[in-house]
Amino acid sequence: MAVNYICRYCKTHIGSIDNALVSEQQLGLHSLTADERNDMITYNGNGDLVVHLVCDYCNEALNSNPELNLVNNPLQ
């Protein structure tokens, strides 16, 4: 099982961990609430974990233009 990190806005691949032995505690996912998990984590067709984050570029854009938070996001 791989863990892939993808930007929730621009869909840029941020990084991945390809290790079946990595645990949710090592990744820090155990500290998420149920709502946060539902919002941030999905599985792709081959069973890999996909964690939806915000990349640096989109984070900067959102901080500079807060009205972009009002744009419909398909993951929300």
Summary of the structure (lengths in Angstrom):
residues: 76
radius of gyration: 13.4
end to end distance: 25.0
largest distance: 40.8
contacts: 155
relative contact order: 0.25
helix: 37%
strand: 26%
